[in-house]
């Protein structure tokens, strides 16, 4: 990348103006997106405007359209909902309203619009764009705008970000707000589980999702529900019999709790609604169980955004500004979204069309088609749910193999979910499943091995490979499922447990920032875990709005520390009186947390005071997040399916003998897919001394962290998303 291109990002927006609005239902994480659009817009030299109250503000103009400053988006990252307000707007649906909106934009020289909302809001934006030149000529004819103004604003660029807790927009794996809504739902499920353990109870939980069953489906996967009702996959005609049999079977096996999850739009094969009350009455009438209904409603939209949603909102906000400023009259309105772990740009109307096709397929009772249109990610969830909830294990164990499951290394939230799905799928396949206690020390004779753990699990796998040369007993298939808060296992973008740790750090940073809100100027230095891996410090820095995050992978000197202190001194002269600095535990052996704290304390004398906080082992604990539960469940299921195939392949003359490199793998998420990679092949990608992969995807997000903290740096735009087509994407691999 040339210096000119680097410089281009900083001058890309000069002379341009961007307006940002949030529309439709609110979703947690919208504020993170607004903040990123404002700050990155200002960074590129553009002027950025808030539009208050959604499209209504665009139509009404006046004080509803205000120029944003750097400080005006401070302290909004951790707030739920949308700070700039949202409203349903009848006026914008009429051409007259859109004419007034166009007038308000032209008068301010705004030709770039970033809309954060659901499919209705984004469709409205596209209509607006297609009419733009007609609206302008009407305004000219009426003498409301000059010819010069019309020429200056000759075309309108539009980029959409999908903010919707339902995750009902096709072409995107995750919409802003979905992960936070799952957090709210899981908090309630966990709370209900404890009361149901005290009394034998059946709980029917109704979650949002009028046309989309995503929240219901992922919740049921994450909490091991007995049954889920979603609009895309209505149950078979005799579902009442099946459900009651299912519930009584789990009771007979000693379970004190039944959970049934219902999406508000659940229907049967004939399109007739299945309500939570219907289900309750059925269970009470047929089984006589004590049954309670809980309707979650707007609770799901509330609360603080999860770390995932803040990072998603921030990444998408940066991408939106780039897409707007690179737009030409010929580029279609696009939506910026996440596919797997990659930012993508998709034509807005293609996504809207497929989203409409889903509703149409459901209206026509073509449910298989509706499921396919939802995309690979949704289908994967549905397949795993069906396996875990509806298949009965075979009675006889004839011809079965023995597979062992074990955890290695430090604990990570979500490990239990991986163990559960591994064991269940193993039993469904007719295998004997042994759970090995105490890691490698507890390992005895098995015929297949699933290892759940962090870097030790990976190096243990490598030792097993080496040991095969000497011991035939080690010639069994094995697979490593990465599970560690540090997220440092080669071969996977994410590890089970890292999301939970990230949320813990985030919550702590929020509280710490809040404690300083009413005091004089203060800077907090927080030490995170992660060994030599800077993942937690970087991502938590992005999610909590840190001023700096010190990590081992990006060496820093005393001059960098000095620059950071001076930067904070400048910041304290503005309206923002707090600073947040994260330090990864092993980022530098000499510049310790104490050293950095002492340095900041000394240099900040009379300007700000400093506090330090070492988070320690609380990062490993806590209840696992929905992401970790769901990720672990799917990893477990996929690992076990692979295992069965490998066992069959390596079964010869009455025994198992696996000696090929591909019979010892790490299962990892790579960009858009879950892939099995031979441990031996990953050796070259590993820095064994520091126990980290040599290349780490999240390092590319570090410039965003610095820009959002107001550093004058170069933004490498070479890794930008290019426009792709949704129809092509859907036939390819999609993510977990």
C-alpha positions in Angstrom: 0.0 0.0 0.0 1.5 3.3 -1.0 1.9 6.4 1.2 -0.6 8.2 -1.1 -3.3 5.7 -0.5 -2.7 5.9 3.3 -3.0 9.6 3.1 -6.1 9.3 1.0 -8.2 8.0 4.0 -7.4 11.2 5.9 -8.5 13.5 3.0 -11.2 11.3 1.5 -14.0 13.3 3.2 -12.8 16.8 2.7 -15.6 19.0 1.3 -18.2 16.2 1.9 -21.0 16.0 4.4 -22.5 12.8 6.0 -25.8 12.5 7.8 -26.4 9.6 10.2 -29.9 8.5 11.4 -31.4 5.6 13.3 -34.8 4.4 12.3 -37.4 1.8 13.1 -37.2 -0.3 16.3 -34.2 0.5 18.5 -31.4 -2.1 19.0 -28.5 -2.2 21.4 -25.2 -1.3 19.6 -26.8 1.4 17.4 -24.9 4.0 19.5 -21.6 2.3 18.8 -22.3 2.5 15.1 -23.3 6.2 15.3 -20.2 7.0 17.3 -17.9 5.2 14.8 -19.6 7.0 11.8 -19.2 10.4 13.5 -15.5 9.9 14.5 -14.3 8.1 11.4 -16.2 10.7 9.3 -14.5 13.6 11.1 -11.1 11.7 10.8 -11.5 11.7 7.0 -12.1 15.4 7.0 -15.9 15.2 6.4 -18.6 17.1 8.3 -21.0 14.8 10.0 -24.6 15.6 11.0 -26.9 13.8 13.5 -30.5 13.4 12.3 -32.6 13.2 15.5 -35.8 11.1 15.5 -35.1 9.1 12.4 -36.8 10.0 9.1 -39.2 12.4 10.9 -36.1 14.5 11.8 -35.1 14.4 8.1 -38.5 15.7 7.0 -38.9 18.3 9.8 -35.3 19.7 9.5 -34.4 22.7 11.7 -32.8 21.6 15.0 -33.4 18.0 14.2 -30.3 18.0 11.9 -27.3 19.1 14.0 -23.6 19.0 13.3 -21.8 16.4 15.4 -18.5 16.9 17.2 -15.9 14.5 18.5 -17.0 15.0 22.1 -20.7 14.8 21.3 -20.5 11.0 20.9 -18.5 10.5 24.1 -20.0 8.1 26.8 -22.6 6.7 24.4 -20.8 3.4 23.6 -22.2 1.6 26.6 -25.7 2.9 26.3 -28.5 0.7 24.9 -31.1 1.9 22.4 -30.3 4.9 20.3 -29.2 8.3 21.7 -30.2 10.3 18.6 -33.8 8.9 18.8 -35.9 6.8 16.4 -39.5 7.2 15.3 -41.9 5.6 12.9 -42.5 8.2 10.2 -45.7 8.4 8.0 -44.5 11.7 6.3 -41.5 10.1 4.7 -43.7 7.5 3.1 -45.3 10.2 1.1 -43.5 12.0 -1.8 -44.3 15.4 -0.2 -42.3 14.3 2.9 -39.4 13.1 0.9 -39.3 16.4 -1.0 -39.0 18.3 2.3 -36.2 15.8 3.4 -34.3 16.4 0.1 -34.6 20.2 0.6 -33.2 19.9 4.2 -30.2 17.9 2.9 -29.4 20.1 -0.1 -29.5 23.3 2.0 -26.8 21.8 4.2 -24.8 20.3 1.4 -25.3 16.7 2.6 -25.1 14.1 -0.1 -24.2 11.1 2.0 -26.7 9.3 4.2 -26.0 6.5 6.6 -29.2 4.8 7.7 -29.1 2.4 10.7 -32.3 0.4 10.9 -34.3 -2.6 9.8 -35.5 -3.6 6.3 -38.3 -1.1 6.2 -36.0 1.8 7.0 -33.5 0.7 4.4 -36.1 0.2 1.7 -37.3 3.8 2.4 -33.7 5.0 1.9 -33.4 3.3 -1.4 -36.7 4.8 -2.7 -35.4 8.2 -1.6 -32.2 7.7 -3.5 -34.0 6.5 -6.7 -36.2 9.6 -6.7 -33.4 12.0 -5.8 -32.9 13.7 -9.2 -36.7 14.2 -9.7 -37.0 15.7 -6.2 -34.1 18.1 -7.0 -35.7 19.3 -10.3 -39.0 19.9 -8.5 -37.2 22.0 -5.8 -35.5 23.9 -8.6 -38.7 24.6 -10.5 -40.3 25.8 -7.3 -37.4 28.2 -6.7 -36.6 26.6 -3.4 -33.0 25.7 -4.3 -30.6 27.4 -6.8 -29.1 25.7 -9.9 -25.7 25.8 -8.2 -27.1 23.9 -5.1 -28.7 21.3 -7.4 -25.5 20.7 -9.2 -23.5 20.4 -6.0 -26.0 17.8 -4.7 -26.6 16.0 -7.9 -26.5 12.5 -6.5 -27.2 10.9 -3.1 -25.0 8.1 -1.7 -26.7 5.7 0.7 -25.2 3.0 3.0 -27.3 1.0 5.3 -26.3 -0.8 8.6 -28.8 -3.3 9.8 -29.9 -2.7 13.4 -32.5 -5.2 14.3 -32.7 -7.6 17.3 -34.5 -10.2 15.3 -31.6 -10.9 12.9 -34.2 -11.1 10.1 -32.3 -9.4 7.3 -31.0 -11.7 4.6 -27.4 -11.5 3.6 -26.1 -10.7 7.1 -25.0 -13.3 9.6 -25.5 -10.9 12.6 -27.5 -7.7 12.7 -26.6 -5.0 15.3 -28.6 -5.8 18.5 -29.1 -9.5 18.0 -26.3 -10.6 20.3 -27.4 -8.2 23.1 -31.0 -9.4 22.8 -29.7 -13.0 23.3 -27.9 -11.8 26.4 -31.1 -10.5 27.9 -33.0 -13.7 27.0 -30.3 -16.0 28.4 -30.1 -14.0 31.7 -33.8 -14.7 32.1 -33.6 -18.4 31.1 -30.8 -18.8 33.6 -32.9 -17.1 36.3 -35.9 -19.3 35.5 -33.8 -22.4 35.5 -32.9 -21.9 39.2 -36.6 -21.5 40.3 -37.7 -24.4 38.2 -35.0 -26.6 39.9 -36.7 -25.8 43.2 -40.2 -26.8 41.9 -40.7 -29.3 39.1 -41.9 -27.0 36.5 -42.4 -26.5 32.8 -41.6 -23.0 31.4 -42.9 -21.7 28.2 -40.9 -18.7 27.1 -42.1 -16.4 24.3 -39.4 -14.4 22.6 -39.5 -11.7 19.9 -39.5 -12.7 16.2 -42.7 -12.1 14.3 -41.4 -13.4 11.0 -38.0 -14.7 12.1 -37.1 -17.5 14.5 -33.5 -16.7 15.0 -33.7 -15.5 18.6 -35.8 -18.5 19.6 -33.6 -21.0 17.7 -30.3 -19.8 19.2 -31.8 -19.5 22.6 -33.0 -23.1 22.5 -29.5 -24.3 21.4 -27.8 -22.2 24.1 -30.0 -23.4 26.9 -30.7 -27.0 25.8 -34.5 -26.4 25.5 -36.8 -29.4 25.0 -38.6 -27.8 22.1 -38.6 -24.7 20.0 -41.4 -23.3 17.8 -40.3 -21.0 14.9 -42.2 -19.5 12.0 -39.8 -20.9 9.3 -40.2 -24.6 10.4 -43.7 -25.4 11.6 -43.9 -28.7 13.5 -45.5 -31.9 12.1 -49.2 -32.4 12.3 -49.1 -34.6 15.4 -46.7 -32.2 17.2 -48.9 -32.3 20.4 -48.4 -36.0 20.9 -44.7 -35.7 20.1 -44.2 -32.7 22.5 -46.0 -34.4 25.4 -44.0 -37.6 24.9 -40.8 -35.7 24.8 -41.6 -33.8 28.1 -42.6 -36.9 30.0 -39.4 -38.7 28.8 -37.1 -36.0 30.2 -39.1 -36.1 33.5 -38.7 -39.8 33.7 -34.9 -39.4 33.1 -34.8 -37.3 36.3 -35.0 -33.7 34.9 -36.9 -31.3 37.1 -37.2 -28.7 34.4 -38.7 -28.4 30.9 -38.1 -25.4 28.8 -40.1 -24.7 25.6 -39.2 -21.6 23.6 -41.7 -20.0 21.3 -41.1 -17.2 18.7 -44.0 -14.8 18.8 -44.7 -15.6 15.1 -44.8 -19.4 15.5 -47.3 -21.2 13.3 -48.4 -24.7 12.4 -48.2 -26.2 8.9 -51.5 -24.5 7.9 -50.3 -21.1 9.0 -52.4 -21.1 12.1 -50.6 -19.3 15.1 -49.2 -21.4 17.9 -49.3 -19.2 21.0 -47.6 -19.7 24.3 -51.0 -20.0 26.0 -52.0 -22.8 23.6 -48.8 -24.7 24.6 -49.4 -24.1 28.3 -53.0 -25.4 28.1 -51.9 -28.5 26.2 -49.2 -29.4 28.8 -51.5 -28.8 31.7 -54.4 -30.7 30.2 -52.5 -33.7 29.0 -49.7 -34.0 31.5 -50.9 -32.0 34.5 -47.5 -30.4 34.9 -47.2 -27.1 36.7 -46.6 -24.8 33.7 -45.8 -21.1 33.6 -45.7 -18.7 30.6 -43.2 -15.8 30.4 -43.5 -13.3 27.6 -40.2 -11.4 27.3 -41.4 -8.5 25.2 -39.4 -5.2 25.2 -37.0 -6.4 27.8 -35.1 -7.9 24.9 -34.4 -4.5 23.4 -33.1 -3.1 26.7 -30.0 -3.0 28.7 -26.4 -2.3 27.7 -25.0 -3.6 24.4 -22.8 -6.7 24.6 -19.2 -6.5 23.7 -19.9 -8.3 20.4 -22.5 -5.7 19.4 -20.2 -2.7 20.3 -17.4 -4.2 18.2 -19.9 -5.1 15.4 -21.4 -1.6 15.5 -17.9 0.0 15.5 -16.5 -2.1 12.6 -19.7 -1.6 10.5 -19.6 2.2 11.2 -16.0 2.5 9.9 -17.0 0.4 6.8 -20.1 2.5 6.2 -18.0 5.8 6.1 -15.6 4.2 3.6 -18.4 2.9 1.4 -20.1 6.3 1.4 -17.0 8.3 0.6 -15.9 5.8 -2.1 -19.4 5.8 -3.7 -20.1 7.1 -7.2 -23.4 7.8 -9.0 -23.1 4.3 -10.4 -22.6 2.3 -7.2 -25.9 0.9 -5.9 -27.1 1.7 -2.4 -25.3 -1.0 -0.3 -25.6 -2.5 3.1 -22.6 -3.2 5.2 -22.7 -6.4 7.2 -20.8 -9.3 8.7 -20.4 -12.6 7.0 -18.7 -15.0 9.4 -15.9 -12.8 10.7 -15.6 -10.7 7.6 -17.1 -7.3 6.7 -18.9 -7.4 3.4 -20.8 -4.9 1.2 -24.0 -6.2 -0.4 -26.4 -4.4 -2.7 -29.2 -3.1 -0.5 -32.1 -4.1 -2.7 -30.8 -7.6 -3.3 -30.9 -8.2 0.4 -34.3 -6.6 0.8 -35.6 -8.8 -2.1 -34.4 -12.0 -0.5 -35.8 -10.9 2.9 -39.2 -10.4 1.1 -38.8 -13.8 -0.6 -38.7 -15.5 2.8 -42.0 -13.9 3.9 -43.5 -14.9 0.5 -42.3 -18.5 0.8 -43.8 -18.7 4.3 -47.1 -17.3 3.1 -47.1 -19.9 0.3 -46.3 -22.6 2.9 -43.0 -23.4 1.1 -41.2 -23.8 4.4 -38.1 -25.6 3.1 -37.5 -22.7 0.7 -37.9 -20.2 3.5 -35.3 -22.0 5.5 -32.8 -22.1 2.6 -33.3 -18.4 1.9 -32.4 -17.6 5.6 -28.9 -18.8 4.7 -26.4 -21.4 5.8 -25.9 -20.0 9.3 -29.6 -20.4 10.1 -29.7 -23.8 8.6 -26.7 -25.0 10.5 -28.4 -23.9 13.8 -31.6 -25.7 12.8 -29.8 -29.0 11.9 -27.8 -29.0 15.2 -31.0 -28.2 17.2 -32.9 -31.1 15.6 -30.0 -33.5 16.3 -29.7 -32.5 19.9 -33.3 -32.2 20.8 -35.3 -34.7 18.6 -33.2 -37.7 17.8 -33.4 -40.6 20.3 -30.2 -42.5 21.0 -30.2 -46.1 19.8 -31.0 -48.7 22.4 -28.3 -51.2 21.5 -24.6 -50.3 21.4 -23.8 -52.9 18.8 -20.7 -52.1 16.8 -20.1 -49.0 18.8 -16.8 -47.3 19.2 -15.5 -45.5 22.3 -14.8 -41.8 22.2 -13.3 -39.9 25.0 -13.9 -36.2 25.8 -11.6 -34.1 28.0 -10.8 -30.6 29.0 -7.2 -29.4 29.1 -5.7 -26.3 30.7 -7.4 -23.3 32.4 -11.2 -23.1 32.5 -13.1 -21.1 29.9 -16.8 -20.3 30.0 -18.7 -22.5 27.5 -16.6 -25.6 27.9 -19.6 -27.4 29.4 -21.7 -26.6 26.4 -19.1 -28.2 24.1 -18.9 -31.3 26.3 -22.7 -31.6 26.4 -23.2 -31.5 22.6 -20.2 -33.8 22.0 -21.5 -36.4 24.4 -25.1 -36.2 23.1 -24.1 -36.5 19.4 -21.8 -39.3 20.3 -24.6 -41.2 22.0 -27.0 -40.5 19.2 -24.5 -42.1 16.8 -24.4 -45.2 19.0 -20.9 -44.7 20.4 -19.8 -45.2 24.0 -18.6 -41.8 25.2 -16.2 -41.5 28.1 -15.7 -38.2 29.9 -12.0 -38.0 31.0 -11.6 -36.2 34.3 -8.4 -34.1 35.0 -7.2 -33.7 31.4 -4.3 -35.8 30.0 -3.5 -37.4 33.4 -6.9 -39.0 33.4 -6.6 -40.4 29.9 -6.8 -44.2 29.4 -7.7 -46.4 26.5 -10.0 -44.8 24.0 -10.6 -45.1 20.2 -11.2 -41.5 19.5 -10.5 -38.3 21.4 -12.1 -34.9 21.6 -9.9 -32.4 23.4 -11.5 -29.2 24.6 -9.0 -26.5 25.7 -6.5 -23.8 25.0 -2.9 -23.7 23.8 -2.0 -26.8 26.0 -4.8 -28.7 24.2 -3.1 -27.8 20.9 0.4 -28.7 22.0 -0.9 -31.9 23.6 -2.4 -32.7 20.2 1.0 -32.2 18.6 2.6 -34.5 21.2 0.0 -37.2 20.4 1.0 -36.9 16.8 4.7 -37.3 17.7 3.9 -40.2 20.0 2.2 -42.1 17.2 5.6 -43.1 15.9 6.3 -45.0 19.1 2.9 -46.1 20.4 0.2 -47.8 18.3 -2.2 -47.0 21.0 -2.0 -43.3 20.1 -3.0 -44.0 16.5 -6.5 -42.8 17.1 -8.4 -39.9 15.6 -8.5 -36.8 17.8 -9.8 -33.3 17.4 -9.1 -30.1 19.4 -11.9 -27.7 20.1 -10.2 -24.3 21.0 -11.5 -23.1 24.4 -9.5 -20.4 26.2 -10.2 -16.8 27.2 -6.9 -15.8 25.6 -8.1 -16.7 22.1 -4.5 -17.8 21.2 -5.0 -21.2 19.5 -3.6 -21.4 16.0 -6.2 -22.2 13.3 -9.2 -20.4 14.8 -10.4 -16.8 14.8 -12.3 -17.4 18.0 -12.0 -19.7 21.0 -14.8 -20.8 23.3 -14.7 -18.6 26.4 -13.1 -15.5 24.9 -16.5 -13.8 24.3 -17.5 -14.3 27.9 -14.1 -12.9 29.1 -14.5 -9.9 26.8 -18.0 -9.1 28.2 -16.6 -9.3 31.8 -13.8 -6.9 31.0 -16.3 -4.6 29.2 -18.8 -4.5 32.1 -15.9 -3.7 34.5 -14.7 -0.9 32.2 -18.2 0.5 32.0 -18.5 0.6 35.8 -15.1 2.2 36.2 -15.9 4.9 33.6 -19.2 5.5 35.3 -17.5 5.9 38.6 -15.4 8.7 37.1 -18.4 10.5 35.5 -19.0 12.7 38.4 -15.5 13.3 39.6 -12.6 15.4 38.4 -10.3 14.3 35.6 -9.3 10.7 36.0 -7.4 8.0 34.0 -7.8 4.3 34.7 -5.2 1.7 33.9 -6.6 -1.8 33.6 -4.7 -5.0 33.2 -6.3 -7.8 31.3 -5.4 -11.5 30.9 -4.3 -13.3 27.7 -0.7 -14.3 28.2 1.2 -12.8 25.3 -1.9 -12.6 23.2 -3.3 -9.1 23.0 -6.8 -10.1 21.8 -8.7 -9.3 25.0 -7.0 -6.0 25.5 -7.5 -4.9 21.9 -11.2 -6.0 21.6 -12.1 -4.8 25.0 -10.4 -1.5 24.1 -12.6 -1.2 21.0 -15.7 -2.2 22.9 -15.2 0.0 26.0 -13.7 3.0 24.1 -10.2 2.9 25.5 -7.6 5.6 24.8 -4.8 3.0 24.4 -4.3 -0.7 24.6 -0.8 -2.0 25.1 -0.1 -5.4 23.7 2.9 -7.7 23.1 2.2 -8.0 19.3 2.7 -4.3 18.8 5.9 -3.3 20.5 5.9 0.1 22.2 8.7 2.3 23.5 8.9 5.0 26.2 8.3 7.6 23.4 4.9 5.9 22.7 4.0 6.0 26.4 4.9 9.7 26.4 2.8 10.4 23.4 -0.2 8.6 25.0 0.2 10.6 28.2 0.4 13.9 26.2 -2.7 12.8 24.2 -4.6 12.4 27.5 -3.5 15.7 28.7 -4.9 17.3 25.6 -8.1 15.3 26.0 -8.6 16.5 29.5 -8.8 20.1 28.2 -12.1 19.1 26.4 -15.4 18.2 27.9 -14.3 14.6 28.3 -12.8 14.1 31.7 -11.9 10.4 31.7 -9.3 8.2 30.2 -9.2 4.4 29.9 -6.0 2.5 29.2 -5.8 -1.2 28.9 -2.6 -3.3 29.3 -2.3 -6.9 28.3 -0.6 -8.8 31.2 2.6 -9.8 29.3 2.8 -7.0 26.8 6.2 -5.9 28.1 8.3 -7.3 31.0 9.7 -3.9 32.0 6.8 -1.6 31.4 4.6 -3.3 34.0 1.2 -2.1 35.0 2.8 -0.5 38.1 5.3 1.2 35.9 2.7 2.6 33.5 0.5 3.6 36.5 3.4 5.5 38.1 4.4 7.1 34.9 0.8 8.4 34.2 0.5 9.5 37.9 3.7 11.5 37.7 3.1 13.1 34.3 -0.6 13.8 35.0 0.0 15.7 38.2 -2.2 18.7 38.5 -4.1 17.6 35.3 -5.6 14.2 36.1 -5.2 11.6 38.7 -4.7 7.9 37.9 -6.1 4.6 39.2 -5.2 1.1 38.4 -7.1 -2.2 38.4 -5.9 -5.8 37.7 -8.8 -7.8 36.7 -7.3 -11.3 37.3 -9.2 -14.5 37.3 -12.7 -13.0 37.2 -12.2 -13.0 33.5 -12.3 -16.8 33.4 -15.5 -17.1 35.3 -19.1 -16.1 35.1 -22.0 -17.6 33.2 -21.1 -18.2 29.5 -22.4 -15.7 27.0 -24.9 -16.8 24.3 -22.2 -16.6 21.7 -19.9 -19.0 23.7 -22.7 -21.4 24.4 -23.9 -21.5 20.8 -20.4 -21.6 19.4 -19.4 -24.4 21.7 -22.5 -26.4 21.0 -21.9 -26.3 17.3 -18.2 -27.0 17.6 -19.0 -30.1 19.8 -21.6 -31.4 17.3 -19.3 -30.8 14.3 -16.3 -32.4 16.0 -18.3 -35.5 16.9 -19.7 -35.9 13.3 -16.1 -35.7 12.0 -15.0 -38.2 14.6 -17.5 -40.8 13.5 -16.4 -40.4 9.9 -12.7 -40.7 10.8 -13.3 -43.8 13.0 -15.0 -45.5 10.1 -12.2 -44.6 7.8 -9.5 -45.9 10.2 -11.3 -49.1 11.3 -9.4 -52.1 9.9 -9.3 -55.8 10.9 -11.3 -55.2 14.1 -9.3 -52.3 15.4 -8.8 -48.6 14.9 -5.5 -47.4 13.4 -5.3 -43.7 12.4 -1.9 -42.6 11.3 -2.5 -39.9 8.7 -1.9 -36.2 9.4 -5.6 -35.4 8.8 -6.7 -37.7 11.6 -5.4 -35.2 14.2 -7.0 -31.8 13.7 -7.9 -28.5 15.3 -11.5 -27.5 14.5 -11.5 -23.7 14.0 -13.6 -20.8 12.7 -11.8 -19.3 9.8 -13.3 -16.2 8.2 -16.6 -17.7 7.1 -16.5 -21.4 7.9 -15.8 -24.0 10.5 -12.8 -26.0 9.2 -10.7 -29.0 10.3 -7.0 -28.4 10.0 -4.3 -31.0 10.7 -2.3 -30.0 13.9 0.9 -30.8 12.0 0.1 -28.2 9.3 -0.5 -25.5 11.9 3.0 -25.9 13.4 4.5 -23.4 10.9 1.8 -20.8 11.8 2.7 -20.9 15.5 5.1 -18.9 17.7 5.7 -21.5 20.4 7.8 -19.4 22.6 4.9 -16.9 23.1 2.1 -19.4 22.6 0.4 -17.3 19.9 -0.4 -17.8 16.2 2.1 -15.9 14.0 -0.7 -14.1 12.2 -3.8 -12.8 14.0 -6.8 -11.3 12.2 -7.8 -8.9 14.9 -4.6 -6.9 14.6 -6.2 -5.2 11.5 -8.8 -3.7 13.9 -6.2 -1.8 15.9 -6.1 1.3 13.7 -9.8 1.6 14.3 -9.2 1.7 18.0 -6.7 4.5 17.6 -8.8 6.5 15.2 -11.8 6.3 17.6 -9.5 7.5 20.4 -8.6 10.6 18.2 -5.0 9.6 17.1 -3.7 11.0 13.8 -2.7 7.7 12.2 -2.8 6.1 8.8 -5.9 3.9 8.2 -4.9 1.0 6.0 -7.9 0.7 3.7 -6.5 -2.2 1.7 -8.5 -4.8 3.7 -11.8 -3.2 2.7 -14.9 -5.1 1.8 -15.8 -5.0 -1.9 -19.4 -5.2 -3.1 -20.5 -8.8 -3.6 -23.8 -10.3 -4.6 -26.0 -12.0 -2.1 -27.1 -14.8 -4.5 -23.5 -15.8 -5.0 -22.8 -15.6 -1.3 -25.6 -17.8 -0.3 -24.5 -20.8 -2.3 -21.0 -20.6 -0.7 -19.9 -21.3 2.8 -21.5 -19.2 5.5 -20.4 -18.9 9.0 -21.4 -20.3 12.4 
